[in-house]
C-alpha cells in the first residue's frame, strides 16, 4: 500500500507546484473560474497543499468542492467548503488533451513478432510447476541437477494485464457477467467521488475511503448509519435507533463452521441471503477501490469472521469465494473492516481461506488484481507460512510441488515469495531453496509475538456441492 504521503515521482513542473508560493494581496482568480481538473492551493492540516478539483456540489445553498491532494493517497480525497481554497495563490488549468497518435504501418518483422503464439496463464502455471517440482530445498545449499530455468522476473502474482492484453469495456462487462468476478469496471467519473464523509457501524465511527452505490437519497445526509448485525443502512439516526431496538439478529445469517476462544466463522450463501450479502458488498465498497458487483451475489459464498461479546457476534472481516471458479481462485474479495485493522485479523482470514482449500484438496490463490492492502497482507502471510514450514519441519530436501501440496498455495505464489525473501538461488542450472539467517531471525520474532493461529481441528465443514441451476446468476 502506498502510504498517505508517499510520492510517485512527479515531473519537475509538478514538483515545483507542490511547494506553495507566497500569497499576493489581490485575488488571482474568482470562484466561478474554477473548473474540474484544475489545481488550486487548499488549506489542510495547518498548511497549504496543491489539490485537484474533481467536482462541485451545492450543499444547503453553499458550494463544496471535491478535491484530490496531489501526491497523496486517494483515500484522503474529500469535500471541502469554498473558504478553504486560497484565491491569493495561483490556479493551474488542466492541460489540453493530446491529439491522437497516427497508426504506423507495421513492418514484416513486427508482424511476424506479433504473430508469435503467447503462453496462456494456465500454460505458464504448468511450466512453473513442472520446473519447480524438481527444485530442492536444503539449508546447506546442495544443488540437484536440472537443465530448466524459470523466468522469475515475470511471475505475475498481482495479475496485472499488459497493454496489448487488456479487454475493451464491453468485453470486461461480459466477462464479469459470465465469469463471476467481483472486480468492477470503474470508468465512471461518479465512482471516483466519495459520497459519504462519515459512517456509523454499530458503536464505531468510521471515515469511508471510496464511493459506494448506496441509494442517492442517503448521500444528502452526509452520514450513514449501518446496523452491525443485519448491515441494514439508514440516513437518519432516529430511524437507525428505532430499527436497532427491534432487530433480533445477533450473528450473520449463516452456518457457524468454526469457533474458538478468539473468533468465529460463518458461511453464508449469496443465493439464500441476497439482501444481507448485497448489504455486505455495499459496505465493503466503501473501503475497496476496485470492488464490486454488489447486486449479483448468487454465484458466491461469503465467509464472515466475527468476535463475540454479550450482545452477539460482531463482524470483523470477510472474504467471498466463487462457488465454481474456472481460474482456481479461493478468494474473490477480502476485507478487514477499518476499525479492526492492524490487529492480525487479515492473516486469520487468509489462513482460513487456505484451510478451506486444504479440505477441498485444491490449490488456491486470491483473485487478481489485489488491492494495495490485500497484496501486503498476502505477501506477509505467504512469507510467514513458508518460513515456519521450512524451519519447524527441518526440511532437508523437498520440492516446490510438495510445499504447494502441504500449504495449498500455488507454485507461482511460492516462487514469488521465496524470490522476494532472497531464499531462491539459481546454481548450476537448478533452483534451490536456502534458509537465510534473516529468515531464521524473522521466525524467532514471529514466535515472540505469539499471534493467534486458527486450529484446523475446529473447522467443521464439508465442501458444498451445487447443481448447475444453483450456479447460475439470479437475474
Protein Blocks (a to p, Z undefined) as FASTA:
>chain_A
ZZfkbcehiafklmmmmpccdddfbdfbdfklpcghiacdddeehiacddddfbdcdeeh
iacdddddehiafklgccddfklpcfkbccddddddddddddddddfklmmmmmpccddf
klmmmmmmmmmmmpccdfklpacddfbdcdfklccfkopacfklpccfklmmmmmmmnop
abdcdfbfklmpcfbfbdcehjaccddfbdcdddfklmmnopacddfklopacfbfklmm
mmmmmpmbfbdcbddfbdcfkbccddddfklmmmlmmmmmmmmmmmpfkbccfklmmlpc
cdddddddfkbccdfbdcdddfbdfklpabfbdcddfklgonopmmmmmmmmmmmmmmno
pacdddddddfklmmmmmmmmmmmmmmmmmmnopabdcfklmmmmnopafklmmmmmmmn
opacceehiacddddfklmmmmmmmmmnopacddfklpccddddddfklmpccZZ
